[in-house]
Amino acid sequence: MVLAIVPGIFAVVGGYLATESINDKQRARWIELCFWGLFLFGFATTIWQQLRVAEADLSKQTRESWADSLLYRALIGNLPRPPNDWNLKTGSIRPVRPDVGLIFVNPTNPATIISLLKSTTARNVQVNSLLWDLDALSDTSSLLVRPANFDWIRKDQQGMPLQLLQSADIGSRVKPSHRIFGCVWVTCIDCNPASRAYWVYFMFGDTGGWYAELPEGTGPLFKPLSDKMPEIRDNTEAFLSQLVPVAKRKPILDVP
């Protein structure tokens, strides 16, 4: 806005300098007033234009924020919360409970590694997947991916890489370069938070996949997500960009 005023000021100064050569004072005064009028008109127009642009930007950001919020409400629900750390009966704090997360590795056929986020042994750990083949147009059902169970993971260990798509589960249903999208979550019997969930997207047999953690304490809603599959297949990039911005995505890399 300041830069827009500068040319007007120069124009007014130029007008004053030009009127110095005019002997008719009344005419000179009238010319000066014309320059001032043009300057004020240009200044007012500039302010009005800047306000309109700011209003349009704010309206666009508001619409995008509402769209993102509505999408999350439609597809994500709250997961059960673990009991509070404070023991009301004894008036003491319970021991630190475990917290587990997932790392996604192996870009061509992604696998998960269970990672302990607190130095406490996790027991009865389970990894669940809800995945769809976006290129299997004749079948809209989710892929059959059985849960993986671990009796425990010690605080000095990590889980072994576990492939998301195993031949025993999918057979020859998923073809190379098929796009896979869905959600994977991990939980354990006494974890806090109870579960951690992740969006995941990749092309089977190819690189370029990514994953992103959902807000703590939330997980996917199967029915709304399943109902959205035709839209996701037809407008994959637009849908995923709205659901998970690029800045929040983590690439699926080789095992470190």
Secondary structure, DSSP 8 states (H G I E B T S, - for coil): -HHHHHHHHHHHHHHHHHHTT-S-HHHHHHHHHHHHHHHHHHHHHHHHHHHHHHHHHHHHHHHHHHHHHHHHHHHEEE------SEETTTTEE------EEEEEE-TTS-EEEEEESSSS-EEEEEEEEEEEETT-TT--S------EEEEEE-TT-----EESS-HHHHTT-S-TT-EEEEEEEEE-TT-SSSEEEEEEEEETTSS--EEEE--TTEEE-HHHHHHTHHHHHHTHHHHHHHHS-GGG-EE-B---
